[in-house]
Structure formats: structure tokens, C-alpha cells
Amino acid sequence: MFFGAKTPKLFQALFPTLVWKNATNEKKVWLTFDDGPTAEITPFVLDTLLFYNVKATFFCLGKQMVKHPEILQRITAEGHSIGNHSYSHPNGFTTCTKKYLKDIEKWRQIIPETKLFRPPFGKIFPWQIAKLKKEYKIIMWDVLAWDFKKNTSKEKCYSNVVDNVQNGSIIVLHDNEKSSETLQFALPKIIETLKERGFAFSATW
């Protein structure tokens, strides 16, 4: 379920049980990262968050968690939140529900206590939502950086975020190989700009 940099309010209204942004009057945003951990970029992300004293939420893939347990351990040790992003990144629109839920459950065997879930590609049917919301808070977003697209410049990735954030915004970035170069440019600038504007960062849901 991809849109522009800003998720249309219509989609938010059509799926009100999903968390698109957090209701708050405070200047606070939620920085989230999908598809890691990876050796190529996640350590840089963690170093950057540590430098700026920012907490974030990592929606990890199970197959990547198994590959990089030391990075996963660092994410939790440094006080960040972790959410279920499935084990192998199945598309909810093209995967039968039984197989889709089984993939998510496989992830859960690694970190059973996690109560956050983000659907891969943002694609999820209402009947899948009905099953998953019994166990999870389903986290979507209202600001998408598009850092994973080759035709998105580093500067555009930065502006996609800083031009669209509001109080309570949930921002999506990706700590995967495709986003590596763009993220190294954009992430520090995003954090610096939002801090200059008085925003705080939260990883509490």
C-alpha cells in the first residue's frame, strides 16, 4: 500500500484500526526502520541514533534477525523498540492468509513478547487485520521517505520527511541495502532538522 510521501487521510479513515500516526499535541515523532537488520547499514543507523540520542523502532525481518543476532542484540541493548515485519516479507495481497500468518508466527518464535506489527509492503487485507489485531498493534505510517527507490534522490528523501511531518507522525525509513547510500546522507540531516524545529523522538507505543 504505497502512496506519496504523505499517506492520504482517506486511507487512514478506511482502516481506522491501524495506527497511521499517534494522537498527541506534543512536538513528537516516531522514527521507524523496516527490513533490517543488515550489516551494510544498520550499524550506521545505530551509530547515528546514539550520536543524536534518539530512540527509534525497528520493524525487523526474521530472516535478517537470524543472520545478524549481534546487531539485533545491539538494537535492544541501546533502548530501541522492535516490531514484527514478518519472517520473509510476504505480500499480503498475493499470499494466502494461512501462509501469511504462518510467516508472521515464525518471526514470533524469535521474540515472542513483541506486540508491534507492520505488514510488508504495507499490504494487508481486512480479514488479515482481524486476525492480527488480536495479538498486535498494527503500525502503518503517515510519512514515507521513499529511500528504497532508486529514482528517489538523497535530497528528495530528506525533503519527503521534513516537509511532511506533524505532531505524532510515524516516519518510515529502511535499513536495507537498497537504502544504504541514501540513508547515510539523509538520516543525520532529518534528525538535525527535526530537532532544530523542536521535535522529540519516541519509541514508546
URJO-V879411 format. One record per residue. N is the residue number from 1. SS is DSSP state (hx for helix, st for strand, lp for the rest). PSI is psi in whole degrees, -180 to 180 (none if undefined). NEAR is the number of other C-alpha atoms within 8 Angstrom. Layout:
n = {N:N}
ss = {SS:SS}
psi = {PSI:PSI}
near = {NEAR:NEAR}
//
This chain:
n = {1:2:3:4:5:6:7:8:9:10:11:12:13:14:15:16:17:18:19:20:21:22:23:24:25:26:27:28:29:30:31:32:33:34:35:36:37:38:39:40:41:42:43:44:45:46:47:48:49:50:51:52:53:54:55:56:57:58:59:60:61:62:63:64:65:66:67:68:69:70:71:72:73:74:75:76:77:78:79:80:81:82:83:84:85:86:87:88:89:90:91:92:93:94:95:96:97:98:99:100:101:102:103:104:105:106:107:108:109:110:111:112:113:114:115:116:117:118:119:120:121:122:123:124:125:126:127:128:129:130:131:132:133:134:135:136:137:138:139:140:141:142:143:144:145:146:147:148:149:150:151:152:153:154:155:156:157:158:159:160:161:162:163:164:165:166:167:168:169:170:171:172:173:174:175:176:177:178:179:180:181:182:183:184:185:186:187:188:189:190:191:192:193:194:195:196:197:198:199:200:201:202:203:204:205}
ss = {lp:lp:lp:lp:lp:st:lp:lp:hx:hx:hx:hx:hx:hx:lp:lp:lp:lp:st:lp:lp:lp:lp:lp:lp:lp:lp:st:st:st:st:st:st:st:lp:lp:lp:lp:lp:lp:lp:hx:hx:hx:hx:hx:hx:hx:hx:hx:hx:hx:lp:lp:lp:lp:st:st:st:st:lp:hx:hx:hx:hx:hx:hx:lp:hx:hx:hx:hx:hx:hx:hx:hx:hx:lp:lp:lp:st:st:st:st:lp:lp:lp:lp:lp:lp:lp:lp:lp:lp:lp:lp:hx:hx:hx:hx:hx:hx:hx:hx:hx:hx:hx:hx:lp:lp:lp:lp:lp:lp:lp:st:st:lp:lp:hx:hx:hx:lp:lp:lp:hx:hx:hx:hx:hx:hx:hx:lp:lp:lp:lp:st:st:st:lp:lp:lp:st:st:lp:lp:lp:lp:lp:lp:lp:lp:lp:hx:hx:hx:hx:hx:hx:hx:hx:hx:lp:lp:lp:lp:lp:lp:lp:st:st:st:st:st:lp:lp:hx:hx:hx:hx:hx:hx:hx:hx:hx:hx:hx:hx:hx:hx:hx:hx:hx:hx:hx:hx:lp:lp:lp:st:st:lp:lp:lp:lp}
psi = {84:144:-154:-159:-28:125:126:142:-26:-46:-37:-38:-33:-27:69:-17:-10:149:107:-35:164:134:112:147:-6:154:82:139:162:113:125:150:131:153:-5:-165:150:150:-24:-37:-27:-41:-38:-44:-47:-40:-42:-45:-40:-43:-41:2:53:138:146:175:130:115:95:153:136:-41:-29:-33:-39:-36:-34:63:-29:-35:-40:-43:-39:-40:-49:-38:-30:11:16:159:154:135:159:123:22:170:-45:11:51:151:118:-23:-23:0:134:147:-39:-46:-38:-49:-34:-38:-41:-39:-34:-41:-43:-22:-20:-48:85:-23:-10:134:10:139:137:125:135:138:1:16:119:137:157:-38:-27:-39:-46:-39:-47:-30:-11:-26:-22:154:120:114:120:-131:162:-5:121:123:-25:32:-17:-6:130:-32:7:115:163:-42:-38:-39:-46:-50:-31:-36:-59:-23:-8:-7:147:174:128:2:143:116:133:124:174:127:61:174:-39:-31:-4:-56:-44:-42:-36:-32:-48:-38:-51:-39:-39:-49:-46:-46:-45:-37:-41:-30:1:11:141:162:136:149:20:129:none}
near = {5:5:7:6:12:9:12:8:6:6:8:11:7:6:7:7:5:10:11:11:10:9:6:8:6:6:11:12:15:13:14:13:14:14:12:15:14:13:8:8:11:13:10:8:11:9:8:10:11:9:7:7:6:9:12:14:13:12:15:16:17:14:8:12:12:7:6:11:8:6:12:10:8:8:12:10:7:7:7:12:12:12:13:16:16:17:11:8:8:9:11:13:7:5:9:7:8:6:8:12:9:8:12:12:9:11:13:11:7:7:7:6:5:9:9:11:12:13:12:11:7:9:10:10:8:6:6:10:10:8:8:9:9:6:7:9:10:14:10:12:13:13:15:14:12:10:14:8:8:7:4:10:8:11:7:8:14:13:8:13:14:10:6:9:10:7:12:14:15:15:15:12:13:13:16:14:8:9:12:11:7:11:13:10:9:12:11:9:9:11:9:8:9:11:9:7:6:7:10:9:11:11:11:4:2}
//
